[in-house]
Amino acid sequence: MIERRNGSDGTVTVDFKTIELDASDHTATHGIDFEHVQTTVVFTQGETQKTIEVPILPKDDEHRSESFAVQLSNITPAGAKLSKKSFMIVNIVTDIETKKRNDALNQLLSKVEDEEEIKWVQQFINACMLHPTKNEDGEIVDFTFTEGAIHFMTIGWELFFALVPPPHWYKGRVAFVASLVMIAIITVLVEKIATAFGCVIGVPPPINAITFVALGTSLPDTFASMTAARQEKYADAAVGNVTGSNSVNVFLGLGLSWVVGTLYEYNKSGPKPEIEGYYVVAGTLGFNVIVFTVLAIICICFLMIRRYMLGGELGGSNPFRAFSAGFLITLWFIYVLMVILQTYGEIKTEGLVKEASCKY
């Protein structure tokens, strides 16, 4: 950048050119290390800054160290003067961190291009592979013992999800639908296993539903939000994912099943003339929804307080971070405890919670 100081009246011109230094091991050569630039810079009335770009030519050397000079001369009009900085040395050095990131980006783009040509059978091969990878800085990262153990423990699921067609088929539409089907199958399996486990240890269905089944279906969303919180600068992705996924779980798990149950009872029994429409009694679900709603409002208010006091919904210094985690976990334990007490009759809801129902 060339600066014009001590006034900006009138038009001033100055010649700019790049110069090769005396021959040495670190001398930059135009046409090899940089492109020669020679031009006349014109400052019009009121202009105080001009930027001259000197293209640096790429090289494979990871540790570049070359130098060339730039010089200003022939300034006009006669009253204008050049400062002592009219001749400066420019050093060309390698930005190692940027190069690593560029290498990682190129590797990612290459991987995406390879996936566009991947065959279905290759997905099963990739599901069985375990090898070092490059991180976002372009550094080789070997897999840890924990990652290896998890890989071998979950290889069956990886092979199962390899049944999803390649993502480039029909612009990803087939993979999207197949993924939803796979998630539905996993949800059914979790529900069946949790129900059987609850029956074995004698846990009532309401308690089993909000503990084992809920944990089994929500933990993947929790881990996804944790990954988003670590990789993203802001909490939008993490908070949006976990709240959005739980909303979908509630809408589908509660609303859809309730509507299906209502339609079934309506077609089975027919309309009842003594009431408008038809209702399916919610049972203990009304109490559960009220407790969940109250705790959810407390949670949202807590996040708003964190934003106001600490400047963010996540993170912070260790005391506040530990307190936030403990407080949110405590809300979940309170919800489970309230449902358990209500299920075993320790909390009486007669007169407190009116029987909720779904109208058709």
C-alpha positions in Angstrom: 0.0 0.0 0.0 1.3 3.5 -0.9 0.2 6.4 1.3 0.0 10.1 0.5 0.6 12.2 3.6 0.7 15.9 4.6 -2.1 16.9 2.3 -4.2 15.6 -0.5 -4.8 18.6 -2.8 -4.1 18.2 -6.5 -2.8 15.3 -8.6 0.4 13.5 -7.7 2.1 10.7 -9.7 4.9 8.4 -8.7 6.6 5.5 -10.5 6.5 2.0 -8.9 8.5 -1.1 -9.9 9.8 -4.3 -8.5 13.6 -5.0 -8.4 15.6 -8.2 -8.2 18.3 -8.1 -5.5 21.9 -9.1 -5.9 22.4 -12.7 -6.7 22.2 -14.9 -3.6 20.5 -18.2 -2.4 17.5 -16.2 -1.3 17.0 -13.8 -4.2 13.6 -13.9 -5.8 13.5 -14.0 -9.6 10.7 -12.5 -11.6 9.0 -15.0 -13.8 9.8 -17.8 -11.3 9.1 -16.4 -7.8 7.0 -13.3 -8.6 5.7 -11.3 -11.6 7.5 -8.1 -12.4 5.3 -5.0 -12.0 6.2 -1.5 -13.3 3.6 1.2 -13.4 2.8 4.8 -12.6 0.6 5.4 -9.6 -1.8 8.4 -9.9 -3.2 10.1 -6.8 -6.2 12.3 -7.8 -7.7 15.1 -5.8 -8.5 13.8 -2.2 -6.9 10.4 -2.6 -4.5 9.3 0.1 -4.0 5.6 -0.4 -3.2 3.3 -3.4 -2.8 -0.5 -3.4 -0.4 -2.2 -5.8 -0.6 -6.0 -6.1 2.5 -8.0 -6.9 1.5 -11.6 -7.9 3.5 -14.3 -6.1 4.0 -17.4 -8.2 3.2 -20.7 -6.5 6.0 -23.3 -5.7 6.0 -26.7 -4.2 8.7 -25.8 -1.6 7.2 -25.9 1.9 9.9 -23.6 3.3 10.2 -20.7 0.9 12.5 -17.8 1.7 13.1 -15.4 -1.1 13.4 -11.6 -1.3 12.9 -8.9 -3.8 12.5 -5.1 -3.6 10.0 -2.5 -4.6 11.0 1.1 -5.3 9.2 4.4 -5.8 10.7 7.1 -8.0 10.0 10.1 -10.3 7.4 11.8 -8.1 5.6 14.8 -9.5 4.9 17.7 -9.2 8.2 19.2 -8.0 6.9 20.1 -4.6 6.1 16.5 -3.7 8.8 14.4 -1.9 9.4 10.7 -1.3 9.9 9.4 2.2 12.8 7.2 3.4 10.5 4.2 2.8 10.6 4.6 -1.0 12.7 1.5 -1.2 11.6 -1.6 0.7 12.5 -5.3 0.8 9.7 -7.8 0.4 10.2 -11.3 1.8 8.4 -14.3 0.4 7.8 -17.0 3.1 5.6 -20.0 3.3 2.5 -19.8 5.5 2.6 -23.3 6.9 -0.8 -23.2 8.6 -2.5 -21.9 5.5 -0.8 -24.6 3.4 -2.0 -27.3 5.8 -5.5 -26.0 5.6 -5.4 -25.8 1.8 -4.1 -29.4 1.6 -6.9 -30.6 3.9 -9.5 -28.7 1.8 -8.0 -30.3 -1.4 -8.2 -33.7 0.2 -11.9 -33.1 1.2 -12.7 -32.0 -2.4 -11.0 -35.0 -3.8 -13.0 -37.2 -1.4 -16.2 -35.6 -2.5 -15.3 -36.2 -6.1 -14.4 -39.8 -5.3 -17.8 -40.3 -3.5 -19.6 -39.1 -6.7 -18.0 -42.1 -8.5 -18.2 -44.6 -5.6 -20.0 -47.8 -6.2 -22.5 -49.3 -3.7 -20.2 -52.2 -2.9 -17.4 -49.8 -2.1 -19.5 -48.5 0.8 -19.2 -51.9 2.5 -15.5 -51.9 2.1 -15.2 -48.4 3.5 -17.3 -49.4 6.5 -14.7 -52.0 7.4 -11.6 -49.7 6.9 -9.8 -48.1 9.8 -6.8 -45.8 8.9 -5.2 -42.5 9.8 -6.8 -39.3 8.5 -6.0 -35.6 8.0 -7.5 -33.0 10.3 -8.7 -29.6 9.2 -5.1 -28.3 9.5 -3.8 -30.9 7.1 -1.9 -32.8 9.7 -1.9 -36.7 9.7 -3.8 -37.9 12.7 -3.6 -41.6 13.7 -6.6 -43.3 15.2 -6.5 -43.9 18.9 -7.1 -47.1 20.8 -10.6 -45.9 21.8 -11.5 -45.1 18.2 -10.3 -48.5 17.2 -12.3 -50.2 19.9 -15.5 -48.2 19.0 -14.9 -49.1 15.3 -14.9 -52.8 15.9 -17.8 -52.6 18.4 -19.9 -50.7 15.9 -18.8 -52.3 12.6 -22.1 -54.2 12.4 -24.1 -51.0 12.4 -21.7 -49.4 9.9 -22.2 -52.4 7.5 -26.0 -52.1 8.1 -26.0 -48.4 7.2 -23.9 -49.1 4.2 -27.2 -50.5 2.7 -28.1 -46.8 2.1 -27.5 -46.1 -1.6 -24.6 -43.8 -2.6 -25.4 -40.1 -1.9 -25.0 -39.0 -5.6 -27.9 -41.1 -6.8 -30.7 -38.8 -8.0 -29.1 -35.8 -6.2 -29.2 -37.5 -2.8 -33.0 -38.1 -2.7 -32.7 -41.9 -2.6 -30.1 -41.7 0.2 -32.3 -39.3 2.2 -35.4 -41.5 2.1 -33.3 -44.6 2.8 -31.7 -42.9 5.8 -35.1 -42.1 7.3 -36.1 -45.7 6.9 -32.9 -46.9 8.6 -33.5 -44.4 11.5 -37.0 -45.7 11.9 -35.8 -49.3 12.0 -33.2 -48.4 14.7 -35.9 -46.5 16.7 -38.1 -49.6 16.6 -35.3 -51.8 17.7 -34.4 -49.5 20.6 -38.0 -49.4 21.7 -38.4 -53.2 21.6 -35.1 -53.8 23.5 -35.9 -51.1 26.1 -39.4 -52.5 26.6 -38.1 -56.0 27.1 -35.4 -54.8 29.5 -38.0 -52.8 31.4 -40.2 -55.9 31.7 -37.3 -58.0 33.0 -36.3 -55.5 35.8 -40.0 -54.6 36.5 -40.0 -51.0 35.4 -43.5 -49.7 34.5 -44.0 -48.6 30.9 -44.3 -44.8 31.6 -41.0 -44.8 33.5 -39.4 -47.1 30.9 -40.5 -44.7 28.1 -38.9 -41.6 29.6 -35.7 -43.3 30.6 -34.4 -46.2 28.4 -36.4 -45.5 25.3 -35.9 -41.7 25.4 -32.2 -42.0 26.1 -31.8 -44.5 23.3 -33.5 -42.2 20.7 -32.0 -39.0 22.0 -28.4 -39.9 22.6 -27.5 -39.7 18.9 -28.9 -36.1 18.8 -26.9 -35.3 21.9 -23.6 -36.5 20.4 -24.4 -34.6 17.2 -25.0 -31.4 19.1 -21.7 -32.0 21.1 -19.8 -32.3 17.8 -21.4 -29.2 16.5 -20.6 -27.3 19.7 -16.9 -28.2 19.4 -16.5 -27.5 15.7 -18.7 -24.4 15.3 -17.8 -20.9 16.6 -21.4 -20.2 17.7 -24.0 -22.3 19.5 -26.7 -22.0 16.8 -26.0 -25.5 15.3 -25.7 -27.3 18.6 -28.8 -25.7 20.3 -30.8 -25.8 17.1 -30.1 -29.5 16.5 -30.9 -30.7 20.0 -34.1 -28.7 20.3 -35.2 -29.4 16.8 -34.6 -33.1 17.1 -36.5 -33.3 20.4 -39.3 -31.3 18.8 -39.5 -33.9 16.0 -39.5 -36.7 18.5 -42.3 -35.2 20.5 -44.4 -34.3 17.4 -44.0 -37.7 15.8 -43.9 -39.8 19.0 -46.7 -38.0 20.7 -48.8 -36.2 18.1 -48.7 -38.7 15.3 -49.3 -41.7 17.5 -52.2 -39.9 19.2 -53.8 -39.0 15.9 -53.4 -42.6 14.7 -55.0 -43.9 17.9 -57.8 -41.5 17.6 -58.6 -42.5 14.0 -58.4 -46.1 15.0 -60.9 -45.7 17.9 -63.2 -43.5 15.8 -63.4 -46.1 13.0 -63.8 -48.9 15.5 -66.5 -47.3 17.6 -67.9 -44.7 15.3 -68.9 -41.1 16.3 -70.5 -40.5 19.6 -73.5 -38.1 19.3 -73.4 -37.1 23.0 -70.0 -35.3 22.4 -68.6 -33.2 19.6 -66.0 -35.2 17.8 -64.2 -38.1 19.5 -61.6 -38.2 22.2 -58.8 -40.5 23.3 -58.0 -40.0 27.0 -54.3 -39.3 27.6 -54.0 -40.9 31.0 -50.7 -39.9 32.8 -49.5 -38.1 29.6 -51.1 -34.8 30.7 -49.0 -34.6 33.8 -45.9 -35.6 31.9 -46.4 -32.8 29.3 -47.0 -30.2 32.0 -43.8 -31.1 33.9 -41.8 -31.3 30.7 -43.1 -27.9 29.5 -42.3 -26.2 32.8 -38.8 -27.6 32.9 -38.3 -26.7 29.2 -39.2 -23.1 29.9 -36.8 -23.0 32.8 -34.1 -24.4 30.5 -34.7 -21.7 27.8 -34.7 -19.0 30.5 -31.4 -20.3 31.8 -29.9 -20.2 28.3 -31.1 -16.6 27.9 -29.5 -15.7 31.3 -26.2 -17.2 30.2 -26.3 -15.1 27.0 -26.9 -11.9 29.0 -24.4 -12.6 31.7 -21.7 -14.6 30.0 -22.2 -13.7 26.3 -23.0 -17.2 25.1 -25.2 -20.2 25.6 -22.3 -22.7 25.7 -18.7 -22.7 27.1 -17.3 -20.2 29.5 -14.9 -20.6 32.4 -14.8 -23.9 34.3 -16.9 -22.9 37.3 -19.8 -21.6 35.2 -19.4 -24.4 32.6 -19.6 -27.1 35.3 -22.5 -25.3 37.0 -24.4 -25.1 33.7 -23.9 -28.8 33.0 -25.0 -29.8 36.5 -28.0 -27.6 36.4 -29.3 -28.9 33.1 -28.7 -32.5 34.1 -30.6 -31.8 37.3 -33.6 -30.6 35.3 -33.7 -34.0 33.6 -33.4 -35.9 36.9 -36.3 -33.7 38.3 -38.4 -34.7 35.3 -37.7 -38.4 35.7 -38.3 -38.2 39.5 -41.6 -36.4 39.1 -42.9 -39.0 36.6 -41.7 -41.9 38.8 -43.5 -40.4 41.8 -46.7 -39.8 39.8 -46.6 -43.3 38.3 -46.4 -44.9 41.8 -49.1 -42.7 43.1 -47.0 -40.6 45.4 -48.1 -37.4 43.5 -51.9 -37.2 43.2 -53.0 -35.5 40.0 -56.8 -35.6 40.6 -58.0 -32.0 40.4 -54.5 -30.8 39.6 -54.3 -32.0 36.0 -57.5 -32.3 34.0 -57.7 -35.4 31.8 -56.1 -34.4 28.6 -57.5 -35.7 25.3 -57.1 -35.4 21.6 -60.1 -34.3 19.6 -60.8 -35.7 16.2 
